[in-house]
Amino acid sequence: MYRSERYVFDGSRNIPVVIRNYTEQDFEDMIRIQRECFPPPFPQELLWNEEQLKNHVTLFPEGALCAEVDGRLAGSVTGLRVNFDPSHPDHTWEEITDDGYIRNHNPQGNTLYIVDISVSPAYRKLGLGKLLMQAMYHTIVELKLKQLLGGGRMPGYHEKAEEMSVEEYVLQVTAGELHDPVISFLLSCGRMPLHIVSNYLDDEESKNYGVLMEWKNPFR
């Protein structure tokens, strides 16, 4: 099981943070964080439910991590193992994550696929998203997996969709000529764009596109 203790810095304050596996005792806080991250009009029925969370901690507890700040749950990341074939990269979020229930988790899968990463807005300036992603990289190395993979939203694309193709948008974000809240964050975590997927997620801001972003295990 995973546990890492460290400090983050908010101005002159040193704040203790623990990255650890989440458990059933954390479910109420996990759902609270989702509500804070995705308030209405986001459909509230799409937030985590207890059945999904129970599957996460039962089927693949190594891929169920959370960030605790000064004793309060502030963020989480969830994954499952899949066998990814780069010659057939297209899929939807619902297909590859079993709509978040991860009943398709493959204990022999070569890839850790990110289902979700969420950080409560009040804590986002502390860099918890990067700490959670780094913890997943540690998990990949420990399990000797080939890579981490996941589809990134492009919430900034709708503002540029009339000016450029999605391919050009991703190129400009990758080059640092444009900033996208999600893709730029994933790039800063060491993730690299692999493939653009159409109809990845029902997401008006991203025009339903997702960018598969990978991190390769450097020891493989």
Accessible surface in RSA format (square Angstrom, percent):
REM  Atomic radii and reference values for relative SASA: ProtOr
REM  Chains: A
REM  Algorithm: Lee & Richards
REM  Probe-radius: 1.40
REM  Slices: 20
REM RES _ NUM      All-atoms   Total-Side   Main-Chain    Non-polar    All polar
REM                ABS   REL    ABS   REL    ABS   REL    ABS   REL    ABS   REL
RES MET A   1   174.57  90.4  97.09  64.3  77.48 184.5  86.03  73.1  88.54 117.3
RES TYR A   2    44.60  20.8  36.84  21.0   7.76  20.2  36.33  27.3   8.27  10.2
RES ARG A   3   148.08  62.2 114.76  58.5  33.32  79.3  54.98  75.1  93.10  56.4
RES SER A   4    37.31  31.5  31.80  42.4   5.51  12.7  14.15  30.1  23.16  32.4
RES GLU A   5   118.44  68.0  89.20  67.5  29.24  69.6  28.63  55.4  89.81  73.3
RES ARG A   6   115.71  48.6 101.58  51.8  14.13  33.6  28.93  39.5  86.78  52.6
RES TYR A   7   127.13  59.4 116.90  66.5  10.23  26.6  70.24  52.8  56.89  70.1
RES VAL A   8    12.01   7.9   9.47   8.6   2.54   6.1  12.01  10.4   0.00   0.0
RES PHE A   9   135.83  68.0 112.37  69.6  23.46  61.1 112.37  68.1  23.46  67.2
RES ASP A  10    40.74  28.5  32.69  32.5   8.05  19.0   4.22   9.9  36.52  36.4
RES GLY A  11    76.30  94.1   0.00   N/A  76.30  94.1  45.79 125.7  30.50  68.3
RES SER A  12   118.02  99.7  78.37 104.6  39.65  91.3  56.29 119.9  61.73  86.5
RES ARG A  13   133.51  56.1 128.64  65.6   4.87  11.6  59.87  81.8  73.63  44.6
RES ASN A  14    93.96  64.8  70.65  68.3  23.31  56.1  10.83  26.1  83.13  80.3
RES ILE A  15     7.86   4.5   7.36   5.5   0.49   1.2   7.86   5.7   0.00   0.0
RES PRO A  16    57.81  42.1  56.77  51.7   1.05   3.8  56.90  47.0   0.92   5.7
RES VAL A  17     0.88   0.6   0.00   0.0   0.88   2.1   0.10   0.1   0.78   2.1
RES VAL A  18    20.13  13.2  20.13  18.2   0.00   0.0  20.13  17.5   0.00   0.0
RES ILE A  19     3.76   2.1   3.76   2.8   0.00   0.0   3.76   2.7   0.00   0.0
RES ARG A  20    39.66  16.7  39.66  20.2   0.00   0.0  18.42  25.2  21.24  12.9
RES ASN A  21     9.19   6.3   5.30   5.1   3.89   9.4   4.77  11.5   4.43   4.3
RES TYR A  22     3.35   1.6   0.00   0.0   3.35   8.7   0.00   0.0   3.35   4.1
RES THR A  23    56.40  40.1  55.04  55.8   1.36   3.2  51.03  68.5   5.38   8.1
RES GLU A  24    97.38  55.9  84.36  63.8  13.02  31.0  20.42  39.5  76.96  62.8
RES GLN A  25   157.43  88.0 123.36  90.2  34.07  81.1  68.92 146.7  88.51  67.1
RES ASP A  26    13.46   9.4  13.25  13.2   0.21   0.5   0.21   0.5  13.25  13.2
RES PHE A  27     7.27   3.6   7.27   4.5   0.00   0.0   7.27   4.4   0.00   0.0
RES GLU A  28   147.72  84.8 138.75 105.0   8.97  21.4  56.47 109.2  91.24  74.5
RES ASP A  29    51.33  36.0  50.64  50.4   0.69   1.6   1.28   3.0  50.04  49.9
RES MET A  30     1.82   0.9   0.43   0.3   1.40   3.3   0.77   0.7   1.05   1.4
RES ILE A  31    28.02  15.9  28.02  20.9   0.00   0.0  28.02  20.2   0.00   0.0
RES ARG A  32    44.26  18.6  43.47  22.2   0.78   1.9  42.94  58.7   1.32   0.8
RES ILE A  33     1.38   0.8   1.38   1.0   0.00   0.0   1.38   1.0   0.00   0.0
RES GLN A  34     9.89   5.5   9.89   7.2   0.00   0.0   1.50   3.2   8.40   6.4
RES ARG A  35   134.63  56.5 129.86  66.2   4.77  11.4  39.14  53.5  95.49  57.9
RES GLU A  36    62.94  36.1  46.50  35.2  16.44  39.1  36.32  70.3  26.61  21.7
RES CYS A  37    18.50  14.0   1.40   1.6  17.10  40.2   1.28   3.2  17.22  18.6
RES PHE A  38    61.01  30.5  58.41  36.2   2.60   6.8  61.01  37.0   0.00   0.0
RES PRO A  39    72.90  53.1  69.05  62.9   3.85  14.0  69.39  57.3   3.51  21.8
RES PRO A  40    96.48  70.3  77.81  70.9  18.67  67.9  78.27  64.6  18.21 113.2
RES PRO A  41   139.58 101.7 112.59 102.6  26.99  98.1 121.05  99.9  18.53 115.2
RES PHE A  42    75.92  38.0  66.31  41.1   9.61  25.0  72.32  43.8   3.59  10.3
RES PRO A  43    57.96  42.2  49.52  45.1   8.44  30.7  57.96  47.9   0.00   0.0
RES GLN A  44    68.79  38.5  56.24  41.1  12.55  29.9  50.28 107.0  18.51  14.0
RES GLU A  45   140.57  80.7 107.24  81.1  33.33  79.4  67.21 130.0  73.36  59.9
RES LEU A  46   112.05  62.4  87.48  62.6  24.57  61.8  90.88  63.8  21.17  57.0
RES LEU A  47    10.19   5.7   6.01   4.3   4.18  10.5   6.09   4.3   4.09  11.0
RES TRP A  48    14.81   5.9   8.86   4.3   5.95  14.0   8.73   4.7   6.07   9.9
RES ASN A  49    53.97  37.2  51.57  49.8   2.40   5.8  35.58  85.6  18.39  17.8
RES GLU A  50    93.25  53.5  89.97  68.1   3.28   7.8  27.95  54.1  65.30  53.3
RES GLU A  51    97.18  55.8  90.62  68.6   6.57  15.6  36.00  69.6  61.18  49.9
RES GLN A  52    13.59   7.6  13.59   9.9   0.00   0.0   0.00   0.0  13.59  10.3
RES LEU A  53     0.00   0.0   0.00   0.0   0.00   0.0   0.00   0.0   0.00   0.0
RES LYS A  54    93.59  45.7  93.26  57.2   0.33   0.8  39.75  35.8  53.84  57.4
RES ASN A  55    27.15  18.7  27.01  26.1   0.13   0.3   0.13   0.3  27.01  26.1
RES HIS A  56     0.66   0.4   0.47   0.3   0.19   0.5   0.66   0.7   0.00   0.0
RES VAL A  57    26.41  17.4  14.42  13.1  11.99  28.9  14.42  12.5  11.99  32.5
RES THR A  58   100.31  71.3  75.55  76.6  24.76  59.0  62.06  83.4  38.26  57.8
RES LEU A  59    74.50  41.5  57.00  40.8  17.50  44.0  59.80  42.0  14.70  39.5
RES PHE A  60     6.91   3.5   6.11   3.8   0.80   2.1   6.23   3.8   0.68   1.9
RES PRO A  61    37.83  27.6  37.41  34.1   0.42   1.5  37.79  31.2   0.03   0.2
RES GLU A  62    67.85  39.0  64.84  49.1   3.01   7.2  23.47  45.4  44.38  36.2
RES GLY A  63     0.30   0.4   0.00   N/A   0.30   0.4   0.30   0.8   0.00   0.0
RES ALA A  64     0.02   0.0   0.02   0.0   0.00   0.0   0.02   0.0   0.00   0.0
RES LEU A  65     0.00   0.0   0.00   0.0   0.00   0.0   0.00   0.0   0.00   0.0
RES CYS A  66     0.00   0.0   0.00   0.0   0.00   0.0   0.00   0.0   0.00   0.0
RES ALA A  67     0.00   0.0   0.00   0.0   0.00   0.0   0.00   0.0   0.00   0.0
RES GLU A  68    37.60  21.6  36.37  27.5   1.23   2.9   1.31   2.5  36.29  29.6
RES VAL A  69     5.75   3.8   4.53   4.1   1.21   2.9   4.53   3.9   1.21   3.3
RES ASP A  70    96.81  67.8  66.32  66.0  30.49  72.1  22.31  52.5  74.49  74.3
RES GLY A  71    64.63  79.7   0.00   N/A  64.63  79.7  28.52  78.3  36.11  80.9
RES ARG A  72   112.45  47.2 108.61  55.4   3.84   9.1  40.37  55.2  72.09  43.7
RES LEU A  73     5.30   3.0   2.44   1.7   2.86   7.2   2.44   1.7   2.86   7.7
RES ALA A  74     0.00   0.0   0.00   0.0   0.00   0.0   0.00   0.0   0.00   0.0
RES GLY A  75     0.00   0.0   0.00   N/A   0.00   0.0   0.00   0.0   0.00   0.0
RES SER A  76     3.06   2.6   3.06   4.1   0.00   0.0   0.00   0.0   3.06   4.3
RES VAL A  77     0.05   0.0   0.00   0.0   0.05   0.1   0.05   0.0   0.00   0.0
RES THR A  78     0.51   0.4   0.51   0.5   0.00   0.0   0.47   0.6   0.04   0.1
RES GLY A  79     0.71   0.9   0.00   N/A   0.71   0.9   0.00   0.0   0.71   1.6
RES LEU A  80     0.00   0.0   0.00   0.0   0.00   0.0   0.00   0.0   0.00   0.0
RES ARG A  81    37.29  15.7  37.29  19.0   0.00   0.0   1.02   1.4  36.26  22.0
RES VAL A  82    14.21   9.4  12.62  11.4   1.59   3.8  14.21  12.3   0.00   0.0
RES ASN A  83    97.15  67.0  69.77  67.4  27.38  65.9  28.13  67.7  69.03  66.7
RES PHE A  84    15.01   7.5   6.54   4.0   8.47  22.0   9.41   5.7   5.60  16.0
RES ASP A  85    69.99  49.0  64.05  63.7   5.94  14.1  32.84  77.3  37.15  37.1
RES PRO A  86    81.00  59.0  64.53  58.8  16.47  59.9  65.42  54.0  15.59  96.9
RES SER A  87    81.19  68.6  48.85  65.2  32.34  74.5  52.76 112.3  28.43  39.8
RES HIS A  88   138.99  76.0 121.98  84.8  17.01  43.5  94.15  97.0  44.84  52.2
RES PRO A  89    22.95  16.7  22.95  20.9   0.00   0.0  22.95  18.9   0.00   0.0
RES ASP A  90    98.55  69.0  76.29  75.9  22.26  52.6  32.72  77.0  65.83  65.7
RES HIS A  91    24.05  13.1  16.67  11.6   7.37  18.9  19.41  20.0   4.64   5.4
RES THR A  92    35.87  25.5  35.87  36.4   0.00   0.0  33.73  45.3   2.15   3.2
RES TRP A  93    47.18  18.9  47.18  22.8   0.00   0.0  42.79  22.8   4.40   7.1
RES GLU A  94    74.93  43.0  70.86  53.6   4.08   9.7  38.94  75.3  35.99  29.4
RES GLU A  95   116.17  66.7  93.12  70.4  23.05  54.9  50.01  96.7  66.16  54.0
RES ILE A  96    22.28  12.7  17.77  13.2   4.52  10.9  22.28  16.0   0.00   0.0
RES THR A  97     0.00   0.0   0.00   0.0   0.00   0.0   0.00   0.0   0.00   0.0
RES ASP A  98    32.01  22.4  26.57  26.4   5.44  12.9   9.53  22.4  22.48  22.4
RES ASP A  99    70.29  49.2  69.09  68.8   1.20   2.8  16.13  38.0  54.16  54.0
RES GLY A 100     0.00   0.0   0.00   N/A   0.00   0.0   0.00   0.0   0.00   0.0
RES TYR A 101    41.03  19.2  41.03  23.3   0.00   0.0  15.54  11.7  25.49  31.4
RES ILE A 102     0.21   0.1   0.21   0.2   0.00   0.0   0.21   0.2   0.00   0.0
RES ARG A 103   146.80  61.6 117.44  59.9  29.36  69.9  56.52  77.2  90.28  54.7
RES ASN A 104    65.58  45.2  42.74  41.3  22.85  55.0  41.83 100.7  23.75  23.0
RES HIS A 105    26.46  14.5  10.80   7.5  15.66  40.1   5.93   6.1  20.53  23.9
RES ASN A 106    46.79  32.3  44.18  42.7   2.62   6.3  14.77  35.6  32.02  30.9
RES PRO A 107    81.73  59.6  75.03  68.4   6.70  24.4  76.58  63.2   5.15  32.0
RES GLN A 108   144.34  80.7 127.64  93.3  16.70  39.8  52.38 111.5  91.96  69.7
RES GLY A 109     0.17   0.2   0.00   N/A   0.17   0.2   0.00   0.0   0.17   0.4
RES ASN A 110    45.26  31.2  40.56  39.2   4.71  11.3  21.66  52.1  23.61  22.8
RES THR A 111     0.00   0.0   0.00   0.0   0.00   0.0   0.00   0.0   0.00   0.0
RES LEU A 112     0.00   0.0   0.00   0.0   0.00   0.0   0.00   0.0   0.00   0.0
RES TYR A 113     0.00   0.0   0.00   0.0   0.00   0.0   0.00   0.0   0.00   0.0
RES ILE A 114    14.83   8.4  10.77   8.0   4.06   9.8  10.77   7.8   4.06  11.0
RES VAL A 115     8.63   5.7   0.00   0.0   8.63  20.8   0.11   0.1   8.52  23.1
RES ASP A 116    26.05  18.2  19.62  19.5   6.42  15.2   9.67  22.7  16.38  16.3
RES ILE A 117    47.76  27.2  29.44  21.9  18.32  44.2  29.44  21.2  18.32  49.7
RES SER A 118     5.72   4.8   0.38   0.5   5.34  12.3   5.72  12.2   0.00   0.0
RES VAL A 119    14.76   9.7  10.63   9.6   4.13   9.9  10.63   9.2   4.13  11.2
RES SER A 120     3.77   3.2   3.77   5.0   0.00   0.0   0.00   0.0   3.77   5.3
RES PRO A 121    66.26  48.3  48.87  44.6  17.39  63.2  49.26  40.7  17.00 105.7
RES ALA A 122    80.33  73.9  48.23  74.4  32.09  73.0  61.17  86.1  19.16  50.8
RES TYR A 123    42.21  19.7  42.21  24.0   0.00   0.0  22.69  17.1  19.52  24.1
RES ARG A 124   128.11  53.8 109.21  55.7  18.91  45.0  50.59  69.1  77.52  47.0
RES LYS A 125   158.56  77.4 118.12  72.5  40.44  96.3  84.54  76.1  74.02  78.8
RES LEU A 126    19.33  10.8   7.22   5.2  12.11  30.5  10.05   7.1   9.28  25.0
RES GLY A 127    32.91  40.6   0.00   N/A  32.91  40.6  30.21  82.9   2.70   6.0
RES LEU A 128     0.45   0.3   0.00   0.0   0.45   1.1   0.00   0.0   0.45   1.2
RES GLY A 129     9.97  12.3   0.00   N/A   9.97  12.3   5.64  15.5   4.33   9.7
RES LYS A 130    84.09  41.0  83.40  51.2   0.69   1.7  39.93  35.9  44.16  47.0
RES LEU A 131    17.97  10.0  14.75  10.6   3.22   8.1  15.02  10.6   2.95   7.9
RES LEU A 132     0.00   0.0   0.00   0.0   0.00   0.0   0.00   0.0   0.00   0.0
RES MET A 133     0.48   0.2   0.48   0.3   0.00   0.0   0.48   0.4   0.00   0.0
RES GLN A 134    74.60  41.7  74.48  54.4   0.12   0.3  22.01  46.9  52.59  39.9
RES ALA A 135     1.12   1.0   0.65   1.0   0.47   1.1   0.79   1.1   0.33   0.9
RES MET A 136     0.00   0.0   0.00   0.0   0.00   0.0   0.00   0.0   0.00   0.0
RES TYR A 137    17.56   8.2  17.38   9.9   0.18   0.5  17.56  13.2   0.00   0.0
RES HIS A 138    98.83  54.0  92.86  64.5   5.97  15.3  67.50  69.6  31.33  36.5
RES THR A 139    10.05   7.1   6.66   6.8   3.39   8.1   7.39   9.9   2.66   4.0
RES ILE A 140     0.00   0.0   0.00   0.0   0.00   0.0   0.00   0.0   0.00   0.0
RES VAL A 141    53.39  35.1  47.15  42.7   6.24  15.0  47.15  41.0   6.24  16.9
RES GLU A 142   133.68  76.8 119.01  90.0  14.68  34.9  42.35  81.9  91.33  74.6
RES LEU A 143    50.78  28.3  32.92  23.6  17.86  44.9  37.09  26.0  13.69  36.8
RES LYS A 144   152.00  74.2 144.21  88.5   7.79  18.5 100.96  90.9  51.04  54.4
RES LEU A 145     3.75   2.1   3.34   2.4   0.41   1.0   3.75   2.6   0.00   0.0
RES LYS A 146    82.29  40.1  80.51  49.4   1.78   4.2  48.29  43.5  33.99  36.2
RES GLN A 147     6.78   3.8   6.78   5.0   0.00   0.0   0.00   0.0   6.78   5.1
RES LEU A 148     0.00   0.0   0.00   0.0   0.00   0.0   0.00   0.0   0.00   0.0
RES LEU A 149     0.00   0.0   0.00   0.0   0.00   0.0   0.00   0.0   0.00   0.0
RES GLY A 150     1.47   1.8   0.00   N/A   1.47   1.8   1.47   4.0   0.00   0.0
RES GLY A 151    24.05  29.7   0.00   N/A  24.05  29.7   0.15   0.4  23.90  53.5
RES GLY A 152     1.73   2.1   0.00   N/A   1.73   2.1   1.73   4.8   0.00   0.0
RES ARG A 153    74.41  31.2  72.78  37.1   1.63   3.9  35.73  48.8  38.68  23.4
RES MET A 154     0.06   0.0   0.06   0.0   0.00   0.0   0.00   0.0   0.06   0.1
RES PRO A 155    16.53  12.0  13.05  11.9   3.48  12.6  13.29  11.0   3.24  20.2
RES GLY A 156    12.79  15.8   0.00   N/A  12.79  15.8  11.01  30.2   1.78   4.0
RES TYR A 157    12.32   5.8  12.32   7.0   0.00   0.0   1.47   1.1  10.85  13.4
RES HIS A 158    73.66  40.3  56.66  39.4  17.00  43.5  37.71  38.9  35.95  41.8
RES GLU A 159   125.25  71.9  97.21  73.5  28.04  66.8  32.19  62.3  93.06  76.0
RES LYS A 160    60.50  29.5  60.48  37.1   0.02   0.1  19.54  17.6  40.96  43.6
RES ALA A 161    29.52  27.1  12.13  18.7  17.39  39.6  12.29  17.3  17.22  45.6
RES GLU A 162   180.96 103.9 141.21 106.8  39.75  94.7  61.16 118.3 119.80  97.8
RES GLU A 163   121.93  70.0  83.02  62.8  38.92  92.7  43.22  83.6  78.72  64.3
RES MET A 164    33.71  17.5  20.00  13.2  13.71  32.6  31.77  27.0   1.94   2.6
RES SER A 165    60.10  50.8  44.21  59.0  15.90  36.6  43.47  92.6  16.63  23.3
RES VAL A 166     5.86   3.9   4.25   3.8   1.61   3.9   4.25   3.7   1.61   4.4
RES GLU A 167    95.97  55.1  94.50  71.5   1.48   3.5  50.70  98.1  45.28  37.0
RES GLU A 168    68.70  39.4  67.48  51.0   1.22   2.9  22.02  42.6  46.68  38.1
RES TYR A 169     3.77   1.8   3.77   2.1   0.00   0.0   2.83   2.1   0.94   1.2
RES VAL A 170    11.55   7.6  11.17  10.1   0.38   0.9  11.55  10.0   0.00   0.0
RES LEU A 171   115.63  64.4 112.13  80.2   3.50   8.8 112.51  79.0   3.12   8.4
RES GLN A 172    38.76  21.7  37.95  27.7   0.81   1.9   3.60   7.7  35.16  26.7
RES VAL A 173     3.82   2.5   0.31   0.3   3.50   8.4   0.31   0.3   3.50   9.5
RES THR A 174    57.18  40.7  35.89  36.4  21.29  50.7  35.53  47.7  21.65  32.7
RES ALA A 175    69.32  63.7  29.69  45.8  39.64  90.2  42.09  59.3  27.23  72.1
RES GLY A 176    62.93  77.6   0.00   N/A  62.93  77.6  30.76  84.4  32.17  72.0
RES GLU A 177   122.72  70.5  89.82  67.9  32.91  78.3  41.44  80.2  81.28  66.4
RES LEU A 178    38.43  21.4  29.81  21.3   8.62  21.7  35.09  24.6   3.34   9.0
RES HIS A 179   138.87  75.9 114.45  79.6  24.42  62.5  83.22  85.8  55.65  64.8
RES ASP A 180     0.00   0.0   0.00   0.0   0.00   0.0   0.00   0.0   0.00   0.0
RES PRO A 181    79.53  58.0  64.13  58.5  15.40  56.0  66.71  55.1  12.82  79.7
RES VAL A 182    38.42  25.3  37.87  34.3   0.55   1.3  38.42  33.4   0.00   0.0
RES ILE A 183     0.46   0.3   0.46   0.3   0.00   0.0   0.46   0.3   0.00   0.0
RES SER A 184    21.26  18.0  14.95  20.0   6.31  14.5  13.61  29.0   7.64  10.7
RES PHE A 185    58.40  29.2  52.30  32.4   6.10  15.9  57.72  35.0   0.68   1.9
RES LEU A 186     8.82   4.9   8.82   6.3   0.00   0.0   8.82   6.2   0.00   0.0
RES LEU A 187    42.57  23.7  27.60  19.7  14.97  37.6  27.84  19.6  14.73  39.6
RES SER A 188    61.74  52.2  27.97  37.3  33.77  77.8  38.64  82.3  23.11  32.4
RES CYS A 189    15.79  11.9   1.11   1.2  14.68  34.5   9.06  23.0   6.73   7.3
RES GLY A 190    39.28  48.4   0.00   N/A  39.28  48.4  29.73  81.6   9.55  21.4
RES ARG A 191     4.99   2.1   4.49   2.3   0.49   1.2   0.00   0.0   4.99   3.0
RES MET A 192   115.41  59.8 115.41  76.4   0.00   0.0  92.57  78.7  22.85  30.3
RES PRO A 193    42.17  30.7  20.47  18.7  21.70  78.9  21.01  17.3  21.15 131.5
RES LEU A 194    72.57  40.4  43.37  31.0  29.20  73.4  47.02  33.0  25.54  68.7
RES HIS A 195    60.91  33.3  52.45  36.5   8.45  21.6  41.02  42.3  19.89  23.1
RES ILE A 196    39.59  22.5  26.08  19.4  13.50  32.5  26.08  18.8  13.50  36.6
RES VAL A 197     2.77   1.8   2.59   2.3   0.18   0.4   2.77   2.4   0.00   0.0
RES SER A 198    65.91  55.7  54.15  72.3  11.76  27.1  23.15  49.3  42.76  59.9
RES ASN A 199   104.73  72.2  94.57  91.4  10.16  24.5  26.43  63.6  78.31  75.7
RES TYR A 200     4.47   2.1   4.21   2.4   0.26   0.7   3.52   2.6   0.95   1.2
RES LEU A 201    47.09  26.2  42.87  30.7   4.22  10.6  46.87  32.9   0.22   0.6
RES ASP A 202   137.65  96.4 107.89 107.4  29.76  70.4  37.88  89.1  99.77  99.5
RES ASP A 203    13.63   9.5   9.35   9.3   4.28  10.1   6.51  15.3   7.12   7.1
RES GLU A 204   146.32  84.0 133.22 100.8  13.10  31.2  53.03 102.6  93.29  76.2
RES GLU A 205    75.12  43.1  74.29  56.2   0.84   2.0  23.87  46.2  51.25  41.8
RES SER A 206     0.00   0.0   0.00   0.0   0.00   0.0   0.00   0.0   0.00   0.0
RES LYS A 207    92.75  45.2  77.34  47.5  15.41  36.7  35.22  31.7  57.53  61.3
RES ASN A 208    51.57  35.6  51.57  49.8   0.00   0.0   2.44   5.9  49.13  47.5
RES TYR A 209    62.61  29.2  60.68  34.5   1.93   5.0  18.44  13.9  44.16  54.4
RES GLY A 210     0.16   0.2   0.00   N/A   0.16   0.2   0.16   0.5   0.00   0.0
RES VAL A 211     0.41   0.3   0.41   0.4   0.00   0.0   0.41   0.4   0.00   0.0
RES LEU A 212     0.09   0.1   0.09   0.1   0.00   0.0   0.09   0.1   0.00   0.0
RES MET A 213     0.00   0.0   0.00   0.0   0.00   0.0   0.00   0.0   0.00   0.0
RES GLU A 214    17.86  10.3  17.69  13.4   0.16   0.4   1.48   2.9  16.38  13.4
RES TRP A 215    45.58  18.3  43.38  21.0   2.20   5.2  24.61  13.1  20.97  34.0
RES LYS A 216   135.63  66.2 124.38  76.3  11.25  26.8  68.24  61.4  67.38  71.8
RES ASN A 217     5.53   3.8   2.01   1.9   3.52   8.5   0.00   0.0   5.53   5.3
RES PRO A 218    94.75  69.1  55.63  50.7  39.12 142.2  66.60  55.0  28.15 174.9
RES PHE A 219   160.42  80.3 124.70  77.2  35.72  93.0 131.37  79.6  29.05  83.1
RES ARG A 220   163.04  68.5  98.67  50.3  64.36 153.2  62.15  84.9 100.88  61.1
END  Absolute sums over single chains surface
CHAIN  1 A    11138.9       8926.3       2212.6       5895.6       5243.3
END  Absolute sums over all chains
TOTAL         11138.9       8926.3       2212.6       5895.6       5243.3
